[in-house]
């Protein structure tokens, strides 16, 4: 990444919001945290970006100090404890896993339960919070 390229710096600041205190990078336009699959997110939802622009954004995210994935940040919070909202992310109701206290949106929760707990369609390890 060429840090002296003002157009790339402007693009990065338009796409990425970084919370250094918690180490979380957020996609500004979509209001979602940058997950481990953020490259796929950029390809699917930011088709106007060139390959070089997407690579530059991904390189920038990788170089952020103390950056954590949303999965890591999520595991440090509890649905039983009140927390401050995170700028750039919407406040939404979600689901909580009874087995490990992971929480997220319904689609994320179903995926989590299937992968982590070998959940099948007739099992229910989640509840609304």
Backbone torsions as a table, in degrees:
resi	resn	phi	psi	omega
1	UNK	NA	131.8	177.6
2	UNK	-92.4	105.1	-174.7
3	UNK	-66.8	-18.1	-179.1
4	UNK	-84.6	-4.1	179.7
5	UNK	-82.4	101.3	-176.1
6	UNK	-61.5	-34.5	-179.2
7	UNK	-67.2	-37.2	177.2
8	UNK	-69.8	-40.0	177.3
9	UNK	-62.2	-40.6	178.0
10	UNK	-64.5	-44.3	178.7
11	UNK	-59.6	-46.8	-179.7
12	UNK	-59.9	-45.0	-178.5
13	UNK	-68.8	-24.3	175.7
14	UNK	-77.1	-29.0	-175.9
15	UNK	-95.6	-40.4	-170.8
16	UNK	-112.8	131.4	170.4
17	UNK	-113.8	124.1	-177.6
18	UNK	-113.8	125.9	175.1
19	UNK	-99.6	97.7	-176.0
20	UNK	-65.5	-29.6	-178.5
21	UNK	-62.2	-40.0	178.9
22	UNK	-107.1	-4.9	177.0
23	UNK	74.2	30.9	-174.7
24	UNK	-113.5	128.1	174.9
25	UNK	-99.7	137.2	-175.8
26	UNK	-126.2	140.9	173.3
27	UNK	-80.2	110.6	-176.3
28	UNK	-58.3	-51.5	-175.7
29	UNK	-63.0	-36.2	-174.7
30	UNK	-94.0	-15.1	-178.8
31	UNK	58.7	45.9	175.3
32	UNK	-129.9	150.0	177.3
33	UNK	-75.2	148.8	178.2
34	UNK	-74.7	112.6	-178.6
35	UNK	-92.4	-175.7	176.7
36	UNK	-64.2	-22.6	-179.4
37	UNK	-102.8	34.5	-174.9
38	UNK	-67.2	-27.5	176.4
39	UNK	-59.5	-43.1	177.8
40	UNK	-64.4	-40.2	178.1
41	UNK	-58.2	-46.5	-179.8
42	UNK	-61.6	-42.1	179.0
43	UNK	-64.2	-41.8	-175.1
44	UNK	-77.1	-40.3	-169.7
45	UNK	-111.6	-6.0	179.7
46	UNK	-131.2	56.4	-175.0
47	UNK	-63.8	-19.7	180.0
48	UNK	-75.2	-15.2	178.2
49	UNK	-75.3	140.1	175.8
50	UNK	-76.2	165.7	177.1
51	UNK	-58.5	-42.4	178.6
52	UNK	-62.7	-41.0	178.5
53	UNK	-64.7	-43.7	178.3
54	UNK	-62.1	-43.5	178.9
55	UNK	-62.4	-41.0	179.9
56	UNK	-62.9	-43.6	178.6
57	UNK	-62.9	-44.2	179.2
58	UNK	-64.1	-40.3	176.9
59	UNK	-63.0	-42.5	178.8
60	UNK	-59.3	-47.0	-179.5
61	UNK	-61.5	-41.7	179.9
62	UNK	-63.0	-28.9	-178.0
63	UNK	-88.2	-4.2	-179.7
64	UNK	-65.4	132.7	-179.3
65	UNK	-69.3	137.8	176.5
66	UNK	58.3	26.3	-178.5
67	UNK	-69.8	137.5	176.3
68	UNK	-125.1	151.4	176.5
69	UNK	-76.2	163.7	177.7
70	UNK	-62.7	-31.4	178.0
71	UNK	-62.9	-41.5	178.2
72	UNK	-68.6	-43.1	178.9
73	UNK	-64.1	-44.0	-179.7
74	UNK	-57.5	-40.5	-177.2
75	UNK	-70.0	-17.2	-179.6
76	UNK	-90.4	-3.6	178.7
77	UNK	-110.6	160.7	179.6
78	UNK	-127.9	143.5	178.3
79	UNK	-74.8	-9.6	179.7
80	UNK	-92.3	-7.5	-178.4
81	UNK	-114.8	132.5	178.8
82	UNK	-70.0	142.3	178.9
83	UNK	-137.3	157.2	176.9
84	UNK	-70.5	148.1	175.7
85	UNK	-69.0	155.8	-179.3
86	UNK	-104.4	119.8	-179.3
87	UNK	-53.6	132.7	178.6
88	UNK	97.6	-14.7	178.0
89	UNK	-112.3	138.4	178.0
90	UNK	-75.1	153.8	174.0
91	UNK	-88.7	121.1	-178.1
92	UNK	-134.6	155.7	171.4
93	UNK	-80.0	153.1	-177.9
94	UNK	-146.3	-158.8	-176.3
95	UNK	-127.2	153.4	-179.1
96	UNK	-125.6	136.0	177.2
97	UNK	-81.3	128.2	179.4
98	UNK	-70.1	-23.8	-175.7
99	UNK	-81.3	-37.3	-174.2
100	UNK	-135.9	3.5	177.3
101	UNK	70.5	11.9	172.0
102	UNK	-62.6	143.6	176.9
103	UNK	-139.6	155.0	-178.8
104	UNK	176.7	-169.0	177.6
105	UNK	-70.3	164.3	-174.9
106	UNK	-56.7	-47.5	-178.5
107	UNK	-63.7	-39.4	177.5
108	UNK	-65.9	-40.7	-178.6
109	UNK	-66.7	-43.4	178.5
110	UNK	-61.2	-45.3	178.0
111	UNK	-60.2	-44.8	178.5
112	UNK	-58.1	-51.2	-177.4
113	UNK	-63.4	-37.2	178.8
114	UNK	-66.4	-44.2	-176.7
115	UNK	-77.8	-45.6	-172.8
116	UNK	-84.4	-30.7	-173.2
117	UNK	-124.5	12.1	-180.0
118	UNK	52.7	42.0	-178.2
119	UNK	-67.7	139.7	175.1
120	UNK	-115.0	170.3	-174.9
121	UNK	-59.5	-28.5	-177.5
122	UNK	-91.7	5.3	176.5
123	UNK	-101.7	156.2	177.9
124	UNK	-138.8	104.9	179.4
125	UNK	-109.8	12.8	-174.9
126	UNK	-124.6	155.7	173.5
127	UNK	-142.6	153.6	178.8
128	UNK	-76.3	139.4	174.7
129	UNK	-127.0	NA	NA
